[in-house]
Amino acid sequence: MAIYLDNAATTKPAEEVVTTITECLTEHYGNPSSLHKIGLDAELIMTQARKNLAQAIGDEPNTILFTSGATESSNLAIRGAGECYGKRKKHIVTSAVEHASVKSTIDSLEEQGFTVTRIFPDQNGEFQADDFINAVNENTFLVSMMMVENETGRILPVKDVFRAVKRKYPDVILHCDAVQAFMKFPVKANELKADLISMSAHKIHGAKGTGALYIRKGIRLKPIITGGKQERAIRAGTESVPLIAGFGKAVEIMQPTIQERFTKMQELKKELLSMLANMEDITINSSEKGTPYIVNFSVKGIRSEIMLHFLESKEIYVSSGSACSKGKQSGVLDAYKIPDTLADCAIRVSFSEETTIHDLRILAEAIHEGQKSLIHKK
């Protein structure tokens, strides 16, 4: 039986989500902008999904805007804010380990004349809130930082940074990529003081192809997709009601068990780290203080791709890093000053509630077997 340990890349859709999506495709197929009953039924379904996300994030339903995924959400947040707030102020503060959807978008603004301050982790691989706070100045219009870094699982000090920045510079727009945090531990907009929060359905047992952007009341964004008046005229295009309904259902079924799942993931992470500690030539790249959902480690002397395919031959599925990097080094491990010899051998294991300690024991045994087999072949 296959052991799937690549949940940071995508999760298996929950059965209830699949049922919800199927019902929408076959029974509630109307366009939510249509004024007849079938259209209104679709609109009501989408409204309920919006309420579910709003309740989870701790604000009103009209603060939730649906997109095609977190990549679009982050593009809209950053580019849209740049168009509205970046006319006079041209400075952006961000971390050096952002997901490609944020990094590439900010890089493109830098090419257009914006200045960017990228904050790196300290010598211990941890981010210090003061480094972000001190980088913000009178010319800053945007701070964008992820809550949980997706390759090693380190947690960034978003709350401390955002609260301090809002006190000193209340007009600065604060954007958080919460993809690896949403529904894994509480993400509340008001507690974070966030203006914009990117979320994804397929990381929480929803379907690929839909995401959401939280937009605090009063924040203006210029659309990056134009056409119709859907989603408050901020994001044109007929909404994918089935996928949105599935997103809402995923939030509904996961919200009550956040703490229970978090505790289970802590136990899984502790067990895996214990197993790896008893093996030779293993280096842990994750932090014990990071999210319990992700463990990144290097198997000395065996390149990531080779170990990945060895494990795949045993129906164990892991990752060599961010799925969006397509197997190429993203630069995140380099930001943590992890040597290339270890970065080239990095494996990312990421859990879900379906993961068991038995799965991790099989993984550890397979890695040990791979060490003996693959190094011997070299």
N, C-alpha and C positions, 0 to 999 in steps of 0.2 A: 504493500500500500504506500502511495506517495506521501512524502513528508514535505509540506510546503512551509518554508521559513523565509519568505521574501515579502512579508506583509507591508513593509515600508514602501515597496514599489506599487503593490496593489493588493487588495484583499478579495477573498471569495465573496460574492454577493450572498447575503443572508436569504434563506428560503422565503421569509416573509416579504423581503424586498422583491424577489423574483415574481412572487405571486401578485404583488401590488403593480409591478410594471406590466405584467401580462394582462391583468384586468384593465389597465388603462389603454393598452394597445388594442384590445378586443372589444371593450365595452364603452370606455370613456375617451373616444378618439377625436372628440371635437376640438376645434381651434379655440383656445381660451379667450380670444378677442371677438369671437362671434357672439351675437346677441341672442341667438336662439337657445333652447333648453340644453342641447348637447354641448354647445359652447360654454354655457354657464356652468354646467356640471364639471367640465374640465377646469374652469376658472376656480370653482370651489375646492377642487382637489389640490390645485396649486396653492391656493390661499392657506389650506391646512398645513401643507408642507412648509410654507413660509412662517406660519405660526410656530411650528415645531422648532425650526432653526432659531427663530427669535427668542423663544423661551429658553433654549439652550445657551444662547449668547447673552441673555439678560437684558433685552431691549424690545422695542415695539416691532411688529411685523413689517412695517414700511421701511425699516432699516435694512432689510434683507433683499438683495438683488441677485437673481439667478443668472449664471453664466454657463459657458461650455466646460468649465473646469477651473482649477486654481491658477493655471497659467494665464488664462484670460483675466481672471479676477485681479491678479497682481499687475498685469499689464494695464488694465483699466485704472487701478488705484494709482499707479506711479505716473503713467502718461497723462491720465485724466487730471491728476492733481498738478502735474507740471504745467499743463495748459492753463489752469485756473489760478495757480498760486506761484508759478515760477516765472512770471513776467519781470518782476523787479528783483526778487530774491532768487539766487542761482546756485545755492549750496545744498548738497544732499549728504547725509550721514548714514552709513550702512555698515554691515559687518562684512568681513572678508570671506565668509563661508556661506553666503546666501545660495539658495536654490537657483538653478539656471534661469528660471522664469523671472526672477527678481534681478539677478546679476546682469543678465544680458540686456534687460530693459534699462537699467541704470547706466550701463556701459553706453547704450545708444544715446541717452540724454547727455552723457559726458561728451560724446562726439559732436553734439549740437551746441556745446558751449557751457554746459553746467559744470560746476566743480564738485568733486566727490571726495569725501573723506571715508576711507575704509578702515574699520577697526579690526585689529588682529588679536587673537588670544594671547595671554601672557605666557611666561616660560613653563607654566604648569598646564597649559592647554585650556585655561579657563578665561572667560570674558569678564572684565571688570566694568561695572556700571559707570564708574567715573570716567572711563576712557570715552564712552559715548557721550555722556553729559558734557564733558569739557570740550568736545569737538563741535558742539552746537554753538552757533553765534547769531548775530543779528541778521546775517545774510542767508541763514538756513531756512528752507521752506519745507523740507521733508526729512524725516528719520524713518528708515525702513529696516526692520530687523525681524528675523524669524524667531519663533519661540523655541522650537526644537530642531536642531540641525539634523538633517536627514541621513547623513552617512555614519556618524559616530554616535548620534543620539544625545549630544551635549545640549544642555538647557541654557539658553541665553537670558540675561537679566532684564527681560522686557519690561516687567512691571516697575522695577526700580528706575529704569531709564525713562520710560514714558511719563511716570508721575513727576519726576524731577524736571523734565523738559517742559511739561505743561505748566508747572509752577513758574518757571523762569521765562519761558517763551510760549505763551498760550496760543499764539497763532501758528505755530509749527504743526504741520500735518504729520500724524503718526500712523504708520502702516505696519501691520504684523502679518507675516506668513505663518498661519497657525495650522498648516496642513497636518503636521505630525503630532499636534497637540490636541486638536479638536476632537472631543468625545473620548480622549484617552486620559485627560484630567480636565478639571473645570477651566473653561475659557470664558470669562465674563468681561464684556467690553468696558463697562463702567469701572470695574476694579483695575483693569489695565490702563484706563484712560486712552484707549485706542480710538482713532478716528476711522480706520479702515482695517478690516480683517479678512484675509483670504482663506477659504475653506474648500475642501474637495470631498465628493461623495465616495469615490472608489477607494479611498483610504480607510473608510469606516463601514465597509460591507455594503455600500451602495454600488451603483453601476458607473462605468467610465462614461465620460461625455457630459457630465454636469458638475457644477461647483456653485459657489456663492461668494458674494462680497458683502460684508457688513459695512454700511456707510452711516456713520453717526449723523443724526439730524443736524442740518445746517451746513454740512460739508458739500461743496460743489465739485463735480467732476465733469470734464468735457468728454462726451462719448468717443470711443475709438471705433465703434461699429455703428454706422448710421443707416437709417431707413425708416422703419415704422416707429410707433410710439410705445412699444412694449417696454416693460420694466421701467416705468416712470420716464420714458423717453431717454434713458441713459444707455440702454443696451437693446438695440433694434434686433428684430428677428423673432419668428414664432417660437415660443418656448417649447421645450421638449417635456410635455406634461408627464409622460411615463417615467422618464428618468428623474424628473423633479419629485414626483410622487414617491419614487423609490428612495430618494435622498431623505425626504421627510420621514419615511417609514424607518430608515436606518437610524436616524436620530431618535425617533420615538422608542425603538427597542433598546438602544444603547444607553440612553440618558440615565435610566435608573440604576445601571450597574457600573458606572464609571469607577467608583471606589473599589468595588469588588474585583473588577478586572485589573485595576492598578495593583492591588495587593497580590493577585495571582502572578502578574508579570514580574513583580519584584522577586517572588520566589523562583520563577523560571530563570531570571537573570542571575540570581545568586547561585543556583545550581549549575548553570552553564559555566560561569566564571570559576566555580570550584573544580569542575571537570577539566577545564582548560589549564588551570593552575597545576594540575598533576601531570600535564603533558610537556614534553620537551619542545623547545624551539617554537613556542607560541608567545606572541607579544600582544597584549590587549591595547587597543587604540581608543576604546571608549572610556568614559569616566564613570566611576561608581556613583557619582552624583547626577548622572544623566538620566534620561528616560529609561524605564525598565523595559520598554518595548524593543530596544535596539542594542545589539552587541556587535562591535566591530573588532576584529583581531587579525593578526598576520601569522601565516604559517611559513616560517623561515625556509627559504630555498625553493619554494614552490609558487610559481606565479599564479595569481588569482584565477585567470581563465582556465589554467590547467586543473587546479583543484576544483573549480566550479563544475567543470565537465566530468571530472572523476565522481563527484558527488551526484551529479545528474544521472550518471550511469547506474547509480543505486537508488534512483528516484527520490533523491534528497535535493530540494531546490532552495538555493541561497542566492546571494548577489555579490558582485565584486565592488559595489558602491551604488551611487545614484543611478536608477534605471534610465533617467533622462540623459545621462552621459554616454549611453550606448557602449558601455565597456571601457571607455576612455577615462583617463584620470581627469577629475573635475577641478583639481587644485585645492580641494578642501583639506585633504590630509597634509598637503604641503604647508597650508596655513597653520597647522598645528605642529609644524616642524618635525613631522614624521619622516624619517629618511626614505629616499626613493626605493631602497632595497626592501623596506617593509611595506611601503605604499603599493608596490608592485605585487605584493603577496596578500593584500588585504581582502578579507571576507566579511560581508555584512550579513548577520542573522537577525531577522525581525519577527516578532511573535504576534499571535492573535489569541483570542480566547480558546481556539481549537488546539493550540499547541500544548503538548504534554511533556512531562519530564522524561517519559519513555522516548519520545521523539528526539530529545536532546542527547540522551544516552546513545541512541543509534547514530546520531550525527557525530558525537565524539569518537565513537568506535570507527566510523568511516574515515574521519580525518586521520586518526592514528594509522589506519590501514593505508591511507593515501600517502602518508609520510614515508612509510616503509616501501611502498610500491613505486611511487613516482620518483623519489630521490634515488632509489636503487637503479631505476631505468636510466637516470642521467649519468 
